[in-house]
Amino acid sequence: MDASSSAGRRRRQEPRRTIGLLIDRLYEHGGYHPILWRGIMHAAQEQDVNLIVFAGGPLASADHPEFRRNAIFDLISTDNVDGLVISGGTLSYLTSHDELELFCNRFRHLPTVNIALRLGSAPSVLIDNEGGVREAMAHLIGLHGFKRIAFIRGPEANQEAEQRYRSYAAILEEHSIPLDPNLVAPGDFLTASGAAAVGLLLDERGVEFDAIVAANDNSALGAMGALLSRGIDVPGDIAVVGFDDTAEGRSAVPPLTTVRQPAYELGRRAVETLLTALEGNEVPEQVVLPTELIVRQSCGCTPARALPPPARKKARRARSALSRAQRNRVASQALEAFGEAERQTDNVADRVAQLLDAFTDDVEKGNTTSAFLQLMDETLRRSMESRDSTAPWERVLAVCSEQTLNHYTDPDALSRATRLCLQAWALVGEVSDLSLSRHRVQTEDREETVRHVSQALIGTFDVSALIETMAEELPRAGIRRCWVSLYEEEQQVPAEWSRLMLAYDDGNASQSEGHSGRERIVLGEEGHLFPSSQLVPEGLLPEGERYDLSVISLYFRDKAFGFAVFGVDEADPTMHELLSTQISTALQGAQLVRQAQQEIAERERAEDDLRQRNADLDAFAETVAHDLRAPLGLQVLASSVLESDIWNLPRETVEARLRGITQSGLKMVAIIEALLLLASVGKEEVRGAVPLDMAAIVAEAQSRLR
C-alpha cells in the first residue's frame, strides 16, 4: 500500500470534518495573526470540526530566507483536510495578486475560502479597506482641519494596500485637496518602513505636513517613533493614524488612533462560509465586513473629545429611571460594536443586556456594592483573554455612558451614573495595564524558556540525544502535545514518507521504545515510518475527540529536515514558532557534526592508507635498490670488458655481452615503471613512464661496431 492510500483510508474513517488554515505564521509582532487564528479556532470548536493550522511563510521566490517554511503547504491534500481557509492577505504581502491566485489553484480540488483578498477561484471574506481609510481621512480633515496629509503605502503588489491608497487619493479629491506625490511614501507594512518614510519626507523631500496616515499600524508606529526621536511632538506637531488596531498601537505613547479591522470576525466568518460550502450550499462570492475608526490620542483627540459630554436638556420632571424600551434602544446601539457572527455566537447580546440592567439597577437603587462594575470587570478580562483586546466593550461602555447620561436628569441618579461611568473607564485602564503587565511577564518567561531550551538543544549534536533532550524540555515550554518527524528522503521535499522521531502527549514521551499517553507506539532507533500526508501516524491522535493542531516546517536556510506538529490551545502560539526554530537549528548542528565526523573518519582512513603505502614504498625502495644493483653491476662489468677488449674479442662474444647489457637495461626499466606506478596512486593525471628502447641502442652499437 502506498502512502496516499494509507492516509486516505484514515480520512474516510473519520466522522468529524477537518479544515485547514494556511497562514504565513502563527504569531506576528502586531497581533493580527493570533487574533485571526483565534477567531478561526473558536468557530471550529463551536462547529465541532477539527482544525489544522499550516504555519508556513510568505509566498516568495526560492532565494527568500523563509522559502523552505512553505514546504508544509505541499503536505496538504484530501488525505488530511476536507477544506481550506487561506489567509491570502498575509501570505501574499511580498507577491502579486496573480501569484496568490496561482498558489491557490494548487488546492482547487478542495473547497476553499480566502481571507482579505478577492480571488476568482474561491469565495472571499473581506474588510471594507476603502471605507476605513475614508473614515480616518474624514476625521482628520473634518474634525481637525488638516489638509497636508502624508500617506505611507504598503507593498505595491498587495491588493489591500492599494485599496487603502486609492481611498486616500479619492478622499483628497472629494475635499478639493490636490494630491501631492511628494507626500506619498513607499512602505512594506513593516515598522522600519514607517521610520524610513519619515526620513524620506523630511530629509530628502523636505516637505511639510500636518498628519500621517499609514497603511497599517506597524508603519504608523515606526513613523511615530521616528518623529518622536527627532523631537517632533505627536500629535502636537504632526498627527499619526494607522490601520489594524493592534495591541502595540493601543499601548503606544500616545495611544494610536487607527482603523480597526475585525480580524477575529474575519476568521469566524471564513469558517462559517467554508462549512456552508462543505454542506453543498451556495455561498456568496464575497462577504465584506465593516471597519471602525478607533479614536485615541495620536490624532490630537483626548478621551473627552473622542467621547463628547452628554447634551444637557431641560426636562419637565427629573428622570431617575430608564424604561425597558429605552434600555433596548441603548443595547441595540451598543451591539453595533460587534460583528454579526459575534453577536450570534458569543452571547454578546445577553452580556450587553446584563451590563445595562446592572448599570441601571445600580443607578436607580443606589446599590452600595456595584454589580455593574463586577460584571464589567469580568467581561473585560474575558475579552482580553479570548481576543487580546477590550476595544468592542470600550465602545459598548461609550454608547451606554453617552445614552444613559443624556437620559438621567435627577441629580442623585445623574451623580451615581456619572460616578459609575468614571469607575468603569478607570476599570478599562486597569485591565489594559494588567494585560500589558501580563504580556510583559509572559514575554520575559517565554524568553527565559527559549534561552534554557536553546542552551539544552544547542549543546546536543546527536539526533537521538536531541530527541531525548526535547522530550525533557517540552513540559518547561508549556507544550502538551508535540510530534517531530524527519523526511525519509531529504532530497525530495516534502518526501512521501517521514519518520516520527518524537511523540509527546500530556507529559508522556516516546522515542526508541516507548508509548504516547494515549496509545503505545514502538518507534525503534530509526523512528516510525509513516506517510507524510498523515502528519501524525495513525493511533496517536485521540480517537473520537476533536483536535486543533499546528504544523510548522523544520528547516535551516535552503534545507528542509521535516516538520513538527503541535497541539494548539488557548496558550500563546509563539512558543510553537520559537521551538521549531530551535529544533531546526539543533538539527542543522547535529547534521554538521555528523558531516564533520564523517570527514574526520574519511581523513583518518586516508591517513591510515597513506601510512601503509609509505611503508610499502619503503619496502619497495629497498627491493628496488637490491634489484637495480645486480643488473647495473652486470652492465658496468660488460661495458668495461667491451671498452678494454672490444677489438680483441670475437664478434659472437661482443654480441653476447651487448645482449646482456640490453636485458639488464630492460629489467631496470621494468623496475622503474613499477616505481612510477606506485608514485601515481591518488593523482588524477600522471605522465606514464617513457620506456627505454634498449634494442634500438644495441642495434645502433652493433652498427657502429661494423
Secondary structure, 3 states (H helix, E strand, C coil): CCHHHHHHHHHHHCCCCEEEEEECCCCCCCCHHHHHHHHHHHHHHHCCCEEEEEECCCCCCCCCCCHHHHHHHHHCCCCCCCEEEECHHHHCCCCCHHHHHHHHHCCCCCCEEEECCCCCCCCEEEECHHHHHHHHHHHHHHHCCCCCEEEECCCCCCHHHHHHHHHHHHHHHHCCCCCCHHHEECCCCCHHHHHHHHHHHHHHCCCCCCEEEECCHHHHHHHHHHHHHCCCCCCCCCEEEEEECCHHHHCCCCCCEEEECCHHHHHHHHHHHHHHHHCCCCCCCEEEECCEEECCCCCCCCHHHHCCCCCCCCCCCCCCCCCHHHHHHHHHHHHCCCCHHHHHHCCHHHHHHHHHHHHHHHHHHCCCCCHHHHHHHHHHHHHHHHHCCCHHHHHHHHHHHHHHHHHCCCHHHHHHHHHHHHHHHHHHHHHHHHHHHHHHHHHHHHHHHHHHHHHHHHCCCCHHHHHHHHHHHCCCCCCCEEEEEEECCCCCCCCCEEEEEEEEECCEEECEEEECCCCEEEEECCCEEEEHHHCCCCCCCCCCCCCEEEEEEEEECCEEEEEEEEECCCCCCHHHHHHHHHHHHHHHHHHHHHHHHHHHHHHHHHHHHHHHHHHHHHHHHHHHHHHHHHHHHHHHHHHHHHHHHCCCCCHHHHHHHHHHHHHHHHHHHHHHHHHHHHHCCCCCCCCCCCCCCHHHHHHHHHHHHC
